Amino acid sequence: MRISTAVFTLLAAIALAGCRSRVVKVNLTNTSAAPISTIIVDYPSATFGKDKLAPGETFSYAIKPLETGELKIQFTDAKGARHTYTGSPLHKDDEGEIDVRLTQEGATAAVKLNTYR
């Protein structure tokens, strides 16, 4: 009985080792000299946000797109003006990283994704 339990445990561990979740790490960096606030990031099937980013601060968040759609970012600059950015499409099972640089005038992104469709 002990041997069969050990074999089952070993097989389960091997099976789980092959499974992993594909995620996209979104890095938001305030590259300006003033704070940025009310940051909202919409992506296919979900949303996340950050209240404030100080100058030079980076906030990272892992997302798992469940359908195809664009990454959309809204934020407020230090003077209270709203800005929007629409990035390239994300697809289910994308994996990689998106580095978003926020300034007082807008946003740019460096996208490094592997798409598994």
N, C-alpha and C positions, 0 to 999 in steps of 0.2 A: 504494500500500500504506500509506503514511504517513497519508493522509487517512482511509482506512477504519479504521485503528487509532485515530486521534484521534476520529472519530465514535463508534466503539464505546465508548471511554473516557468520552466526554461522556454518552452514553446511559446507561451503567452508573452514573455519578455521579448523574444525575438520578433514576434508579430507586431508588438507595439513599437519596437525600435524602428521599424520600417514606416510607420505612420507619423506624419507631421502635418501641421497646419501651415499653409502658405499665407503669409501676411505681408503687408506693405508698411514699412516704417515711414511715417510722415514726420519730418523735422521742420519746425517753424522757428526761424531765427529773425530777431529784430536787428537789422543791420544799421538802423538809424541812431541818431543821438538823442531821441526823445521816446517816451513810452508809446506803445501801441496797445489798444484795449478792445474788448468785446470781439474776440476772434471766434468766428464760427466756420467750421470746416464740414461741408456736406460731401458725401461720397455715396456711391450706389448702395442703397438700403440702410444708411445710418448717418449720424451726425456726431461730432464732438466739438468741444470749444475750450477756450482758455480766456479767463477774465482779463489778464494783462501780461504783457511781455516788456520787461525793462530793456533799455538799450544794451545790445550785445547778448541778451538772454536767448537760450534755445529751449524749446519744449518739444519733446518727442512723444509720439503716440502710434501704436501699432493698430492697423485697420485690416479687416478681412472683407474685401468686396465680395458680395454674394450675387451680383448681377453687373451688367455693363452700364456705365454712365460716367460722367465727368466729375472730377474733383473741383469743387467750388469753394472759394474762400472769401469771407467778408470780414472786414475789420475797420476799426475807427482809429484815425491818426490823432496826434496830440492836440490838434485844433478842433477836433470833433467832426471832421469830414469822414464820410463812409467811403470805403473802397471795396471793389470786388475784383476777383481774379478767377478765371476759368481755365483749368489745366487740361491736359490730354486725357483721353478716355481710360478708365480702369475697367478691367474685365474680371469675371469670376476666376479665382485661383491665381491671380497675378501675385508676384512675389518680388520684393526688392525694396527700394528706398526712393523717397521723393524729398528733396531738400528745397524748402520754400524760404526765400529771403524776402522779408517784409521791410519796406521803407515807408516814409511818410507820404510818398507819392503813389505807391503801388506794390506789386509783388512780381517775382520771377521764380521759376522753379527749374531745378535740375532733376530729371527723371531717369532713374536707373531701374528698369523693371524687366523681369523675365515673365513672359506671358505663356501660360499653359492652356491652350484651348483645343 
